[in-house]
Amino acid sequence: MWNTAVHSEFMHDHADYGFPSCEGKFNWRIIKEKRDAYVSRLNTIYENNLTKSHIEIIRGHAAFTSDPKPTIEVSGKKYTAPHILIATGGVPSTPHESQIPGASLGITSDGFFQLEELPSRSIIVGAGYIAVEMAGILSALGSKT
């Protein structure tokens, strides 16, 4: 998405570099489809690389046990190994409507990647790098931020 915004900025500034006017219109659905396909392809590549390296992928909620050897329990089954990687992932927290009126109208950065259309107007709450990148991307692509 960042590269898409960069291309948009290049197109906006092209006349300053002697290129004739370009009336290219951005198509959110095309970049969404291509981005989704790219992410899916990467996920498949990573999973295949783990499988080829004889690394077992176990999906679920895990907890370390009190066993003397490194052991985790997932869905009632115990796994012991000399090395255990717990990839926790993350889920953004969102306020309830009772805490902030209108909160149900907001989305997280995860929701951004599910948008079917570029919003005509957007408000970004946050000052972390993801919020700053999202604001830049949305602005460059034409959403009033």
N, C-alpha and C positions, 0 to 999 in steps of 0.2 A: 504494500500500500504506500509505503514511503516513496518508492521509486515512481509510482504513479503520480504522486504529488509533485515530485521533482520534474517529471515530464510536463506536467501542467504548467509549472512555473517557466520552463524553457519556452513553451509555446506562447505564454503570455509575454515574455520578454524578447521574442525572436525579432520583432521589428527594429529593436535597438541595435541589432547586429546585422542589419541589411537584408533580412529575409522578408519577402512580400507577406502580406497579411495572410493569416491562416485561420479559417473559420471552423476548425475541428471541434466537434461537440463530444464531450465526455460521456461514455456509456458505463454507468455503475454496474449494470448486470454482467457485462462482459468481463470486467476486471474481477468481480466477485466470483464468477464461474472459474476463471483462470486461477485465482488465488486459492479457492477451495480445492481445485484439482491438484495444485502444487503442494498444498499442505497434506492432502491425502497421499500423494506420491512419496513425500518425505517420510510420513508415518510408516508406510509400507517398507521403505528402504531401511529405516531404523529397526523395525521389527525383524526383517529378514536378516540383517547383520547380527542381531542378538541371537537369533535362532542358529545361524551358521557358526557362531562362537560357542554353541552349546550352553547358552544362558536361558534358563527357564523364566518365562514371564508369568507371574501370578497376579491376577487382578482381583482386587477386593480390599476390604478393610482389615488391616493387620495390627497385631500387637505383639510386642516382645513378651516372652514368657520368663518365668524365674528359673528355667532350666540352667544347669551349669554351662552348657555349650550355647553359642549364639543360636537362638531358636525364636521363630515367630509363629503365630497362630493366625490362620486365615480361614474363616468359615468352618471352624472346628477341626481343621487339619493343621498339624504341626510340620514345620520345615526347619531343618538344621543344616547349617553350612558354615564353612570357615569365614565366608564373606557374605554379608547380606546388605543389599542396597534397598533402601526404602525411598522411593520417589513419591513424595507426598502430593505433589501438585498443589494447586491452590484454588480457592473459590473466593471471589470478592464478596465482602459483606455489604448488604444494602439495608438502608433504614426502612422501618415500617411506615405505612401511611399515617399511623397515629403519632409517630415521632416527627415527621416532616410532611405536612400536607403537600400532595403532588408527587411524593416519592415514587409512587407506582408508575408514573410517566417516564421515569428515568431508566437507563440501561447501564450495564457495566461495560468494560472493554470487551468482554466476551460477547455481549449483545451487539456491539459494533460490527463484529464480523458476521453477524447473522442478518444485518439489515438488507432488505431487498432493494431499497432505493436510497439514494443520497438524500439526507434530510436537507430541506431548504434552509432551515435555521437550526442551530445547535448551541447548547451551553455545556461547557466542560467544567466539571467540578473536580478539583485536585491539582496538585502542583508537582507530582512525580513525573518521571520521564515518559510513562505511558500516556498520561493526560496531556502533556505538552506535545508529544508526537501526534496524538489524535486531533488536537486542536489545529496543528499545522496542516495535517492531511485534509481535514474537513474544510478548512479555509482555502487551501490551494485548489481544491476540487470544486469550490463554488458554494459551499454551505456558509451561510452568514453566521459567524461565531462571535 
